[in-house]
Amino acid sequence: MNIVVCVKQVPDTESPRKLKSDDKTLDRGAADGVINELDEYAIEEALSIKEAHGGEVTVLTMGPDKALDSIRKALAMGVDKAVHLVDDALTGSDALQTSYAIQQVLAKTGFDVVILGSESTDARTGVLAAMLAERLGVPQLSQAKKVEIDGSAIAIQRQTDYGYDRVEAALPAVVSVVEKINEPRYPSFKGIMAAKKKPVEVLSAAAAGIDTAKVGLANAATEVIEFAEAPPREQGQIVKDEGDGGVKLAEFLAAKKFV
C-alpha cells in the first residue's frame, strides 16, 4: 500500500509568531519551526496502517529549506522516505495554490491513501484535505478518529458533537485525522540514526510540473490587507464573595454576553 502523509512545518506555538511588515506573510525566522502537531497524528496513523497492511509510507512537505528538520523527525518516527517540494516561486502560496502544488507532486508519487492532520496550527483553515481530494478526484474522509482498511475499501469514524458517524469509501482516498485517533510515537535513537540514510527527494516547482504562474504570493486568490499585534492581556477582575458571589458572577457573564 502506497501511503503518503502531507506534513507542514509551522512556528512553534510556544514561540512568538509574527507577520512580515513588507508582504504580510509569516515571518518563519521569528520562531522555531516544528512539525504541525496534528500532522504527527497523521504520521502515526500511516505507520499503523503500514504495520497492519504492509506497504510504504512517504512524507510530503512543501516548505523552505529549514523544513528538512521536520522531514528528518518524520523519518525518525519510522517513515520510509520523503519528498520535499521547495522553490522560491511557491513562497506566499495560499491554500488553493498549495493544494494545486501538492496535487502535482502526488501525480508523480502515486498513492492509495493520503493522510493529513485536520488543520495546521498557523493558518488554521482546515480546508486543504477537501481541496486536495477535489483536485485529485477521490473521496475525502474528514475528521477521522478511527481508520479501518479492508482490501480496497476504507471506513472511518468521523468525529461529531454527538459521537461519530461511520463514513465509507473506496480507495484511493484522502483522509484527515483528529488528535483523538492515536498517540504519536517518539523517535527512538535507532530511528534517529536510521533517518540519516533514508531517501529525501527534493523537487523544484519545474521538476514537479507546477506552473509558477499559478502559485506564489503575487498569484494568490487571498490577501492579507491589514494586521496588528494582539493587545496585551488585561488584568482579570476579582469578585469578592460576600454572600452575593453568585449574583456578581452572573452579572459579569451577562455583561460579557456569555449568558
N, C-alpha and C positions, 0 to 999 in steps of 0.2 A: 504494500500500500504506500502510495506517494503522499505524504503528509507535509504540508507547508504551513509554517506559523509566521504570521506577519507581526513584527516586533518594532516598536518605536522607542527611540531614546528620548527621554524627557528630562526637564530640570528636576533635580531632587526637591521634593516638597518641603524638606527641612531647610532648603537654601532660599535666599531672596530671589524672586523671579522678576525680570524686567523686560520691557519692550524697548527697542532702539528708537531714539528720537527722530532719526532721519527717514527710515522707511516703515516704522511702526511694526516691525517683525520681532519675533522673540530674540532676545539677546542671549544666545547659547553660551557665551563666555562668562555670563554673570552668575552662573550656578553650575554645580556639578551635574554631569549627565548620568542617568541611571536608566535601566530598563523600566518602561512603564509597568507599574505594579500589576495591573490586570493582565498584561501580556505574559507574566510569569505563570499565571494560572493556565493560560493557553498553551505554553510550552509544556507544562506538567501533563496536561490532558493529551497532548500529542504523543508524549513519551509513553503514557499509559496505553494509548491505542496501539502504538507500535509493539509494546510488550505483549499485548493481547492478540494482535493480528499479524505481526510481522511488518516488514517494510522499512521505510527510511523517513527520517524527519529532517526537513530543511528549514532553516530560519531565514526569513527575508526581511531586510531592513532597507529603508530609504532614508538617507541622512548624511551628514558630513563625515569627514574622516574620523572624528572622535567617536562616532557611533560604533566603531570597531570594538571598543571596550565592552559594549553591551552584547555584541555578537559573541565575543570570547566567553562571556558569562553563560550565554545560552549553550554554547558548545560544551562548556564545563559541566553543565547540568545533564548533558547526555545527548544533545542534538548531534546529528551525524555530519552536517555540512551547512554552509551559509552562502547566501547571495547578498552582496552589498551594492545597492544602487546609489551611486554618488556622482554628482555633477553639479557644478555651479548654476547651470541652467535651471535646476529644479528648486533653487532657493526661493522661499516665499510661496510655494505652491499651496493652494487650499485643498480641502477635502476632495472636491471634484477632480482636480488635477492629479492629486495623489492616487486616487482610485484608478485613473487612466494609466498612470505610470506603472503602478503595481500590476494592473491587468496585462500590460505589455510584457512584463517580466514573467508572469505566470504562463503566458502563451509559450514561452521558451522552456520553462522548467517542467510544465505539465503538473497535474495534481489530481488526487482523488478527494482530498479534504483540505480546505484552507481554514485555519483556526485563528481567531483574533480575540483579544480582550474586548469587552463590550464598549469601552471608551478609553481615552487617554487622559492622564491627569493634568495635561496642559491645556489642550483645546476643549476637551470635554464635549465634543459634538455628538459622538456616538452614532455617526452616520456612515462610517467608512465601510463596514461589513455589508450594509444594504446596497450602497453604491457599487461595491465590488461585485456582489452577486448579480446585480442588474447588468453590469458591463460584461460579465462572463457568461450570462445566460444560464445560470444554475440556481437551484433553490437556496434560500437563506434560512437558516435556523438560528434564531437570536435568543439572547439572554438564557443560555443553557446552563442548568445546574447539574445536569447529568447527560452523558452521551452514550448511546449504545449503537454498535455497528454489527450488522448481520449480513454477510455477503455484500451485495450491492445496495443494501438498504441501511438508512441511518435514522435514528429516532432520538429525540431529546426530551428532557423535562424542562419546559420553558418557565422560568420563574415569573410568578404573578403576585399581586397583592393578596390573593385568596389561596395561594398554594402554588400549583403549577398546572400547565397544560402539556399534554403529550403531542408532540409535533413529529411527523414522519415525512421522509422524502427519499428519493433515490440519489445515489452518488453519481457524479461528483456534486459537492455542495460546499457552501461557505457557512461556518459556524462561529458565532460569537459567544463567549462564556462569561459568567459572573464569578465573583470571588468565592462563592459557596460551593463551587464544583469540586475542589480538591485542596490539598496543601502542597504548594510547590516544594520540591526537594532542594536542599542546599548542595552546591558543588562540592564534591569531595576533593582531596588533594590529588588522588589518581585522576579524577575528571579534569582538574585544572591543568595537569601536566599533559593529558591526552589532547586537550583542546588546542594546544600549540601545534599539533601535527594534523589537525583536521582541515579540510579544504575550505577556503573562503574565496568565492568568485566575485571579483569586483567588476561591475558593469557601469559604463558611462551611458548617458541618455542615447547616444547614437548606437551603441552596441545592443541596447535593449529595444531598438526600433521605435524610440519615443520621438515624436515630432516636437521639437523645442518651442514651436510657436503655440503649443497647447499647454505649456507648463510655465512655472515661474511667476514671480510677483507681478510683472507687467501684464501678464495674460490672465490673472486670476479673476474669477467671477465674483469674488467677495473682496471687501476692502475695509481696513480699519481707518475710520475717519478721524477719530479723536480718542485719546485715553488720558487717564490721570491716575496717580498713585492713590491707593486706598487711604482714607484718613486714619490717623491713629485711633486705637480703640479708646473710647471714653471710659471714665471710672464708673463702675457699677453703682446702682442705687441701693442703699442699705435700708431695709424696712425693719423697724423695731416692733416686736410683738408685745403689745401691752393689752392683750386680750382681744385686739381687733386685727391681728395679723392677717387672718383670712380675708377680711374685707379689704384691707390695704392691698393685698396681693391681687385680689380680683379687680380692684380699681386700676392697678398698674397694668395688668394684662389687657383690660378693656381699653385703656388709653393707648396702648401699643397696637390695638386691633388684633390681638391674638385670640380673643374670645368675643 
